[in-house]
């Protein structure tokens, strides 16, 4: 595994996903270069043959077509050797009837986990359970980190990808629980006015029926 040298910076939202050359159950991959033009979900788990993570892999695989429809690919990781990954995925297929088709990164030395700040300080040797949503330009757009006792909600991760892509396409922001917000449904929040002139523009747009406003600072528009 190779990474960019000279930095201990933990990747955050808005950063470019670190350049990583990794070995996976599907062969060698260079991230994010090999995924340019598509979004990807990079998610870590503590180890193979763990019950919660097994349920998560099945859940991700069962929604893989939905992610593909959003031009989004899946990549897993843990600090295990590729042979352990292959045996675990074989067990899942033979015993649960689910063939895992996305690659799983082998990281036995923990170098990828270290580059992504997935190892807790204080002597832990297993990765925390983190999700990176990365866009088609290789930029990290959202991160989620879960404790060991709470399994990931794949439907929420799928919703987050769709919300990010919709916000980009329509130049707006999605409200809470989008697309089923209690106040504005599936409409998008209009970027807030930054000066007096823009406040006037908000009122004009509302008067023309182009947007709907509770007040000048809280306006919404339909999906584009």
BAFI-3210 file (N, C-alpha, C; in Angstrom, 3 decimals, decimal comma, padded with zeros to 6 digits):
// residues 224
n [1|2|3|4|5|6|7|8|9|10|11|12|13|14|15|16|17|18|19|20|21|22|23|24|25|26|27|28|29|30|31|32|33|34|35|36|37|38|39|40|41|42|43|44|45|46|47|48|49|50|51|52|53|54|55|56|57|58|59|60|61|62|63|64|65|66|67|68|69|70|71|72|73|74|75|76|77|78|79|80|81|82|83|84|85|86|87|88|89|90|91|92|93|94|95|96|97|98|99|100|101|102|103|104|105|106|107|108|109|110|111|112|113|114|115|116|117|118|119|120|121|122|123|124|125|126|127|128|129|130|131|132|133|134|135|136|137|138|139|140|141|142|143|144|145|146|147|148|149|150|151|152|153|154|155|156|157|158|159|160|161|162|163|164|165|166|167|168|169|170|171|172|173|174|175|176|177|178|179|180|181|182|183|184|185|186|187|188|189|190|191|192|193|194|195|196|197|198|199|200|201|202|203|204|205|206|207|208|209|210|211|212|213|214|215|216|217|218|219|220|221|222|223|224]
n.u [000,842|000,571|000,888|000,370|003,262|004,389|002,329|000,100|-002,475|-005,887|-008,326|-011,022|-014,412|-014,735|-012,079|-009,747|-009,939|-007,448|-004,580|-004,285|-002,810|-003,982|-004,499|-007,057|-009,948|-010,703|-008,498|-005,725|-006,141|-006,220|-006,840|-008,116|-008,139|-008,878|-011,573|-012,483|-014,955|-017,071|-019,029|-018,094|-018,514|-016,655|-016,059|-015,244|-014,546|-014,249|-013,176|-012,959|-015,454|-017,182|-020,216|-021,997|-020,833|-021,056|-023,815|-023,996|-022,512|-024,100|-026,377|-025,384|-024,714|-027,236|-028,399|-026,867|-027,475|-029,113|-027,301|-025,634|-027,340|-027,164|-024,715|-022,674|-020,187|-019,115|-016,836|-015,157|-013,269|-010,891|-008,528|-007,288|-005,906|-005,973|-006,693|-008,201|-010,381|-011,421|-012,185|-014,140|-016,061|-016,709|-017,918|-020,169|-021,564|-022,018|-023,470|-025,376|-026,372|-025,694|-023,823|-020,993|-020,141|-018,625|-015,345|-013,070|-010,809|-007,588|-005,741|-003,476|-001,295|-002,259|-001,881|-003,480|-005,655|-004,386|-003,718|-006,232|-007,101|-008,414|-007,878|-008,268|-006,699|-004,492|-003,851|-005,615|-006,231|-007,916|-009,957|-012,088|-015,623|-016,257|-017,682|-017,018|-018,265|-017,618|-017,199|-017,546|-015,288|-013,386|-013,540|-014,140|-017,337|-019,038|-018,920|-019,336|-019,310|-019,527|-020,320|-019,320|-021,611|-023,786|-025,310|-024,766|-026,991|-027,958|-029,837|-029,978|-027,420|-027,581|-029,645|-028,277|-026,322|-027,990|-029,162|-026,928|-026,148|-028,437|-028,530|-026,209|-026,847|-029,138|-028,490|-029,057|-030,086|-030,767|-033,492|-034,111|-034,733|-035,212|-036,342|-038,803|-039,609|-041,036|-041,987|-041,532|-041,645|-040,381|-038,989|-036,289|-033,976|-033,405|-030,316|-029,220|-029,891|-027,317|-026,995|-028,569|-029,665|-030,077|-032,026|-034,225|-034,468|-035,280|-037,887|-039,069|-038,857|-040,439|-042,907|-043,359|-043,900|-041,835|-040,317|-040,993|-041,584|-041,094|-039,997|-037,612|-035,179|-035,660|-036,409|-037,784|-037,533|-038,793|-037,727|-035,187]
n.v [-001,182|002,193|005,593|009,188|010,807|012,512|013,713|013,872|014,476|014,112|012,962|015,032|016,292|017,871|017,674|016,256|012,823|010,704|009,726|006,414|003,287|000,158|-003,301|-005,555|-007,730|-007,856|-007,363|-005,080|-001,631|001,838|004,570|007,913|007,625|005,498|005,646|007,959|010,065|008,668|008,312|007,093|004,816|004,386|002,166|001,131|-001,732|-003,508|-006,159|-009,313|-011,947|-011,036|-010,478|-008,132|-006,658|-008,506|-008,508|-005,929|-006,005|-007,713|-006,088|-003,807|-005,063|-005,917|-003,528|-002,659|-002,284|-000,056|001,878|001,822|002,905|005,518|006,167|005,262|003,547|000,749|000,119|-001,877|-002,252|-003,724|-004,422|-006,905|-009,793|-010,458|-013,076|-013,822|-012,105|-013,200|-015,779|-015,156|-013,792|-015,912|-017,578|-016,023|-016,118|-018,895|-019,569|-017,585|-016,960|-014,739|-013,068|-011,193|-008,505|-006,223|-004,688|-005,551|-004,043|-005,158|-004,792|-005,540|-004,488|-002,157|000,295|001,716|002,218|003,851|006,073|007,077|007,689|005,732|004,143|003,905|005,972|004,790|002,109|000,420|-002,044|-002,590|-001,368|001,510|001,868|003,419|005,576|006,897|009,132|009,788|012,041|012,351|013,700|012,968|014,068|014,219|014,090|013,512|012,100|009,349|007,874|004,964|003,346|000,144|-001,242|-000,440|-001,013|-000,020|002,090|001,375|002,351|005,039|005,909|005,621|007,474|009,798|010,015|010,458|012,853|014,590|014,576|015,636|018,170|019,280|019,265|020,865|023,179|023,826|023,152|020,216|019,630|018,550|015,079|014,811|013,114|013,741|015,922|017,535|020,137|021,198|019,132|017,482|019,593|021,980|023,814|027,217|028,866|031,016|034,563|036,974|039,664|042,954|043,492|040,916|040,034|041,527|040,368|037,823|038,291|039,209|036,944|035,186|036,507|036,151|033,512|031,737|030,730|029,628|031,137|031,226|033,295|035,861|034,638|031,972|030,119|028,061|025,882|024,128|020,811|020,593]
n.w [000,000|-000,864|000,027|-000,005|001,104|004,126|005,651|008,414|008,496|009,232|007,051|006,084|005,642|002,544|001,903|-000,462|-001,184|000,149|-001,829|-002,539|-003,013|-003,230|-002,250|-003,054|-002,757|-005,343|-006,833|-007,574|-006,752|-007,384|-005,461|-005,266|-007,999|-009,805|-009,667|-010,728|-012,051|-011,055|-008,074|-004,807|-002,049|000,731|003,200|006,488|008,574|011,731|011,621|009,850|009,799|011,790|013,488|013,317|011,224|009,196|008,742|007,768|005,377|003,849|003,715|002,327|-000,113|-000,966|-001,624|-003,682|-006,409|-006,268|-005,386|-007,635|-009,545|-008,854|-009,768|-008,096|-006,356|-004,290|-001,607|000,667|003,785|006,043|008,717|007,786|006,107|002,558|002,035|004,263|003,918|001,527|002,374|004,264|002,674|001,024|002,924|003,533|001,084|000,813|003,126|003,611|001,203|-000,356|-002,706|-002,495|-004,368|-004,506|-004,062|-001,371|000,706|001,576|004,498|006,239|007,655|008,597|007,332|005,493|007,148|009,013|007,422|006,952|009,442|011,040|013,181|016,579|019,027|021,657|021,703|020,354|017,850|015,804|013,122|013,394|012,704|010,008|007,516|004,364|002,061|-001,186|-003,857|-007,504|-008,228|-006,506|-003,984|-000,512|000,720|002,812|006,081|008,316|011,514|013,417|016,537|017,943|018,740|017,220|014,256|010,840|008,959|005,950|004,189|004,950|004,236|001,475|001,011|001,758|-000,258|-002,497|-001,669|-001,580|-004,284|-005,454|-004,261|-005,364|-008,107|-008,270|-006,977|-004,210|-000,795|001,094|003,320|006,765|007,076|004,373|001,435|002,689|004,334|007,197|006,928|004,306|002,515|-000,315|-001,309|-001,905|000,129|-000,372|-000,950|001,701|001,860|001,373|001,544|001,533|-001,005|-002,010|-000,270|-001,146|-003,664|-002,948|-001,990|-004,350|-006,005|-004,552|-004,739|-007,439|-007,555|-007,864|-005,773|-002,399|000,741|004,259|005,542|004,579|005,023|005,001|002,680|000,048|-002,825|-005,738|-006,824|-009,309]
ca.u [000,000|001,316|000,122|001,155|004,057|004,587|001,186|-000,682|-003,794|-007,029|-009,202|-012,281|-015,329|-014,157|-010,731|-009,620|-009,646|-006,006|-004,114|-003,974|-002,679|-004,376|-004,841|-008,427|-010,454|-010,912|-007,245|-005,146|-006,941|-005,662|-007,903|-009,418|-007,966|-009,620|-013,002|-012,811|-016,173|-018,148|-018,974|-017,895|-018,654|-015,546|-016,489|-014,336|-015,121|-013,165|-012,523|-013,782|-016,161|-017,835|-021,643|-022,602|-020,298|-021,630|-025,142|-023,812|-022,086|-025,292|-027,248|-024,792|-024,846|-028,640|-028,745|-025,808|-028,076|-029,591|-026,117|-025,179|-028,229|-026,689|-023,316|-021,914|-019,615|-018,885|-015,528|-015,004|-011,898|-010,551|-007,113|-007,145|-005,287|-006,953|-007,189|-009,279|-011,530|-011,984|-012,865|-015,352|-017,042|-017,152|-018,859|-021,422|-022,278|-022,447|-024,389|-026,434|-026,881|-025,432|-022,494|-020,483|-019,527|-017,753|-014,020|-012,752|-009,390|-006,778|-004,876|-002,949|-000,355|-002,973|-001,384|-004,627|-006,401|-003,648|-003,841|-007,597|-007,399|-009,444|-007,440|-008,395|-005,480|-004,528|-003,545|-006,558|-005,627|-008,948|-010,481|-013,426|-016,558|-016,454|-018,131|-016,679|-018,939|-016,665|-017,871|-016,908|-014,024|-012,484|-013,651|-014,956|-018,514|-019,737|-018,356|-020,134|-018,584|-020,459|-019,746|-019,438|-022,919|-024,842|-025,085|-025,010|-028,253|-027,575|-030,827|-029,592|-026,249|-028,104|-030,347|-027,296|-025,752|-028,995|-029,319|-025,757|-026,198|-029,545|-028,108|-025,255|-027,517|-030,176|-027,967|-029,845|-029,756|-031,893|-033,875|-034,156|-035,582|-035,498|-037,334|-040,087|-039,523|-042,334|-042,394|-041,498|-041,671|-039,147|-038,419|-034,932|-033,739|-032,676|-029,193|-029,659|-029,469|-026,075|-026,999|-029,891|-030,172|-030,571|-033,300|-035,237|-034,640|-036,070|-039,290|-039,538|-039,016|-041,602|-044,089|-043,553|-044,202|-040,670|-039,936|-041,921|-040,806|-041,633|-039,394|-036,578|-034,034|-036,094|-037,165|-037,592|-037,860|-039,015|-036,589|-034,914]
ca.v [000,000|003,430|006,804|010,407|010,967|013,842|014,335|013,105|015,096|013,211|013,447|015,598|016,730|018,927|017,276|015,205|011,517|010,471|008,816|005,119|002,123|-000,899|-004,633|-005,885|-009,018|-007,732|-006,947|-003,797|-000,441|003,129|005,489|007,816|007,743|004,487|005,899|009,260|010,047|008,034|008,445|005,807|004,679|003,641|001,920|000,252|-002,559|-003,938|-007,418|-010,321|-012,911|-010,342|-010,555|-006,873|-006,318|-009,437|-007,985|-004,708|-006,377|-008,207|-004,940|-003,035|-005,809|-005,939|-002,210|-002,259|-001,776|001,303|002,740|001,901|003,827|006,855|006,240|005,157|002,215|000,376|-000,437|-002,167|-002,358|-004,013|-004,753|-008,338|-010,174|-010,692|-014,457|-013,818|-011,504|-014,141|-016,853|-014,577|-013,563|-017,244|-018,027|-015,283|-016,638|-020,268|-019,715|-016,575|-016,862|-013,406|-012,932|-009,824|-008,184|-005,055|-005,042|-005,342|-003,727|-005,859|-003,805|-006,260|-003,649|-000,977|001,530|002,450|002,698|004,974|007,219|007,583|007,918|004,772|003,408|004,725|006,071|004,085|000,692|-000,372|-002,599|-002,777|-000,109|001,947|001,635|004,739|005,652|008,073|009,314|010,543|012,373|011,949|014,427|012,462|014,909|013,657|014,933|013,185|011,000|008,832|006,901|004,225|002,484|-001,281|-001,816|000,099|-001,304|001,080|002,135|001,522|003,223|006,424|006,217|005,796|008,752|010,877|010,155|011,085|014,239|015,339|014,735|016,537|019,517|019,737|019,467|021,897|024,365|024,078|022,283|019,376|019,801|017,349|013,965|014,862|013,957|013,740|016,892|017,869|021,504|021,535|017,934|017,165|020,819|022,298|025,104|028,188|029,433|032,222|035,859|037,441|041,129|043,580|043,323|039,553|039,940|042,002|039,369|036,727|038,710|039,262|035,576|034,621|037,125|035,589|032,098|030,913|030,101|029,826|031,605|031,537|034,625|035,991|033,774|030,586|029,935|026,766|025,819|022,750|020,121|020,988]
ca.w [000,000|-000,943|000,290|-000,112|002,310|004,685|006,291|009,377|008,501|009,119|005,990|006,547|004,600|001,724|001,484|-001,460|-000,612|-000,015|-002,869|-001,948|-003,887|-002,301|-002,725|-002,671|-003,217|-006,790|-007,439|-007,168|-007,041|-007,002|-005,044|-005,923|-009,446|-010,561|-009,522|-011,288|-012,849|-010,296|-006,622|-004,140|-000,605|001,326|004,575|007,224|009,630|012,641|011,260|009,187|010,646|012,897|013,156|012,878|009,907|008,229|008,372|006,981|004,029|003,163|003,456|001,237|-001,359|-001,374|-002,185|-004,609|-007,645|-005,993|-005,426|-009,028|-010,243|-008,507|-010,223|-006,848|-006,161|-002,901|-001,275|002,089|004,302|007,436|008,882|007,596|004,851|001,509|002,136|005,254|003,250|000,562|003,102|004,874|001,613|000,626|003,951|003,360|-000,074|001,029|004,256|003,593|-000,159|-000,907|-003,298|-002,365|-005,653|-004,416|-003,535|000,039|000,794|002,578|005,169|007,403|008,420|009,094|006,724|004,961|008,312|009,592|006,527|007,040|010,867|011,415|014,363|017,790|019,840|022,929|021,639|019,571|016,640|014,785|012,602|013,742|011,607|009,420|006,127|003,573|000,778|-002,014|-005,110|-008,760|-008,365|-005,478|-002,797|000,566|000,895|004,062|006,859|009,429|012,323|014,259|017,576|017,662|019,072|016,362|012,842|009,917|008,232|004,547|003,551|005,225|003,423|000,127|001,015|001,816|-001,599|-003,353|-001,225|-002,027|-005,733|-005,759|-003,864|-006,378|-009,402|-008,196|-006,283|-003,004|000,333|001,479|004,718|007,598|006,645|002,941|000,756|003,391|005,415|007,788|006,578|002,884|001,685|-001,041|-001,852|-001,488|000,769|-001,189|-000,192|002,407|001,337|001,986|001,623|001,422|-002,364|-002,165|000,460|-002,074|-004,710|-002,380|-001,977|-005,733|-006,480|-003,869|-005,328|-008,777|-007,426|-008,175|-004,516|-001,288|001,881|005,577|005,720|003,550|005,332|005,009|001,429|-000,595|-004,239|-006,167|-007,412|-010,695]
c.u [000,879|000,392|001,006|001,943|003,934|003,380|000,525|-002,090|-004,887|-007,985|-010,559|-013,154|-014,735|-012,750|-010,811|-009,304|-008,176|-005,700|-003,638|-003,874|-002,882|-004,598|-006,225|-008,779|-010,737|-009,646|-006,788|-006,027|-006,147|-006,811|-007,338|-009,351|-008,835|-011,131|-013,393|-014,030|-017,329|-017,963|-018,599|-018,091|-017,496|-015,891|-015,592|-015,111|-013,981|-012,446|-013,499|-014,406|-016,676|-019,317|-022,246|-022,139|-020,813|-023,008|-025,009|-023,400|-023,263|-026,201|-026,697|-024,975|-026,285|-029,103|-027,739|-026,363|-028,581|-028,426|-025,634|-026,043|-027,888|-025,216|-022,367|-021,479|-019,272|-017,496|-015,474|-013,529|-011,903|-009,075|-006,949|-006,441|-006,356|-007,500|-008,320|-010,543|-012,221|-012,741|-014,163|-016,434|-017,571|-018,180|-020,210|-022,225|-022,824|-023,525|-025,552|-026,988|-026,672|-023,998|-022,062|-019,686|-018,609|-016,415|-013,903|-011,240|-008,736|-005,774|-004,225|-001,963|-001,017|-002,554|-002,510|-005,436|-005,709|-003,795|-005,209|-008,036|-008,526|-009,065|-007,532|-007,064|-005,615|-004,395|-004,530|-005,896|-006,644|-009,499|-011,838|-014,310|-016,984|-016,888|-017,635|-017,538|-018,082|-017,303|-017,029|-015,645|-013,001|-012,501|-014,569|-016,125|-019,245|-018,993|-019,319|-019,274|-019,535|-019,712|-020,016|-020,824|-024,062|-024,497|-025,453|-026,362|-027,933|-028,562|-030,488|-028,368|-026,660|-028,828|-029,376|-026,640|-026,735|-029,186|-028,147|-025,808|-027,311|-029,183|-027,124|-025,973|-028,453|-029,738|-028,855|-029,358|-030,985|-032,208|-033,803|-035,131|-035,948|-035,429|-038,704|-040,031|-040,916|-042,858|-042,489|-041,437|-040,337|-038,506|-037,026|-034,868|-032,926|-031,510|-029,584|-029,120|-028,256|-026,010|-028,412|-030,488|-030,750|-031,854|-034,431|-035,512|-035,454|-037,559|-039,867|-039,782|-040,221|-042,897|-044,411|-043,860|-043,046|-040,161|-041,048|-041,111|-041,651|-041,180|-038,254|-035,389|-034,382|-037,031|-036,858|-038,026|-038,082|-037,739|-036,421|-035,117]
c.v [001,234|004,599|007,996|010,606|012,361|014,483|013,362|013,659|014,049|013,747|013,884|015,963|017,934|018,649|016,302|013,894|011,199|009,504|007,521|004,067|000,890|-002,216|-004,993|-007,285|-009,026|-007,257|-005,588|-002,645|000,780|004,074|006,896|007,739|006,767|004,714|007,285|009,135|009,337|008,331|007,087|005,944|003,823|003,435|000,870|-000,580|-003,139|-005,203|-008,352|-011,261|-012,253|-010,196|-009,255|-006,528|-007,262|-008,957|-006,740|-005,040|-006,908|-007,043|-004,066|-003,755|-005,791|-004,605|-001,757|-001,732|-000,348|002,289|002,910|002,867|005,284|007,032|006,160|003,715|002,007|-000,219|-000,651|-002,235|-002,906|-004,377|-006,281|-008,592|-010,517|-012,112|-014,567|-013,204|-012,516|-015,269|-016,358|-014,373|-014,887|-017,774|-017,330|-015,847|-018,039|-020,395|-018,731|-016,330|-015,517|-013,355|-011,470|-009,489|-006,970|-005,441|-004,749|-005,175|-004,547|-004,870|-004,433|-005,449|-002,376|000,335|002,371|003,043|003,893|006,228|007,871|007,840|007,019|003,922|004,331|004,796|005,227|002,587|-000,154|-000,851|-002,805|-001,417|000,211|001,800|002,982|004,608|006,968|008,061|010,272|010,792|012,017|012,735|013,983|013,259|014,244|014,599|014,682|012,062|010,630|007,834|006,287|003,470|001,024|-001,847|-001,310|-000,187|-000,129|000,950|002,405|002,405|004,694|006,826|006,439|007,134|009,924|011,097|010,882|012,551|015,098|015,587|015,689|017,975|020,104|020,133|020,675|023,156|024,771|023,165|021,460|019,576|018,488|016,335|014,009|013,454|013,991|014,682|017,309|019,240|021,731|020,317|017,663|018,396|021,082|023,673|025,990|028,734|030,764|033,495|036,364|038,952|041,655|043,376|041,925|039,323|040,398|041,007|038,182|037,081|038,741|037,848|034,906|035,189|036,579|034,099|031,170|030,157|030,334|030,176|031,674|032,942|034,695|035,050|032,301|030,373|028,563|026,849|024,372|022,138|020,559|019,800]
c.w [000,000|-000,689|000,023|001,168|002,876|005,324|007,253|009,478|008,360|008,061|006,540|005,359|003,874|001,263|000,308|-000,739|-000,860|-001,156|-002,223|-003,038|-003,017|-003,032|-002,195|-003,145|-004,709|-007,503|-006,953|-007,625|-006,604|-006,698|-004,904|-007,442|-010,234|-010,504|-010,016|-012,195|-012,176|-008,815|-006,041|-002,628|-000,120|002,792|005,231|008,240|010,464|012,208|010,564|010,213|011,921|012,553|012,624|011,471|008,829|007,787|007,512|005,548|003,215|002,790|002,325|-000,098|-001,864|-001,949|-003,239|-005,931|-007,456|-005,974|-006,865|-009,831|-009,955|-008,886|-009,030|-006,635|-004,688|-002,733|000,231|002,478|005,718|007,501|008,893|006,276|003,819|001,580|003,158|004,672|002,340|001,255|003,717|003,819|001,077|001,622|003,791|002,197|000,196|002,094|004,251|002,195|-000,821|-001,419|-003,229|-003,614|-005,602|-003,787|-002,043|000,149|001,893|003,162|006,401|008,242|008,951|008,470|006,130|006,116|008,959|008,739|006,627|008,483|011,357|012,620|015,573|018,522|021,115|022,812|020,879|018,288|015,529|014,363|013,212|012,510|011,045|007,966|005,534|002,308|-000,036|-003,382|-006,328|-009,080|-007,317|-004,198|-001,770|000,844|002,212|004,745|007,980|010,188|013,348|015,362|017,249|017,853|018,202|014,900|011,958|009,223|006,762|003,801|003,773|004,408|001,969|000,008|000,993|000,457|-002,517|-002,976|-001,698|-003,529|-006,149|-005,410|-004,871|-007,658|-009,376|-007,455|-005,106|-001,903|000,689|002,958|005,492|007,016|005,168|002,347|001,411|004,589|005,882|007,358|005,070|001,971|001,019|-001,667|-001,275|-000,845|-000,178|-000,360|000,440|001,765|002,108|002,117|001,399|000,037|-002,564|-001,382|-000,447|-003,184|-004,221|-002,407|-003,397|-006,276|-005,833|-004,459|-006,703|-008,738|-007,744|-006,949|-003,506|-000,050|003,144|005,970|004,717|003,770|005,247|003,809|000,830|-002,046|-004,626|-006,726|-008,865|-011,641]
res [x|x|x|x|x|x|x|x|x|x|x|x|x|x|x|x|x|x|x|x|x|x|x|x|x|x|x|x|x|x|x|x|x|x|x|x|x|x|x|x|x|x|x|x|x|x|x|x|x|x|x|x|x|x|x|x|x|x|x|x|x|x|x|x|x|x|x|x|x|x|x|x|x|x|x|x|x|x|x|x|x|x|x|x|x|x|x|x|x|x|x|x|x|x|x|x|x|x|x|x|x|x|x|x|x|x|x|x|x|x|x|x|x|x|x|x|x|x|x|x|x|x|x|x|x|x|x|x|x|x|x|x|x|x|x|x|x|x|x|x|x|x|x|x|x|x|x|x|x|x|x|x|x|x|x|x|x|x|x|x|x|x|x|x|x|x|x|x|x|x|x|x|x|x|x|x|x|x|x|x|x|x|x|x|x|x|x|x|x|x|x|x|x|x|x|x|x|x|x|x|x|x|x|x|x|x|x|x|x|x|x|x|x|x|x|x|x|x|x|x|x|x|x|x]
***
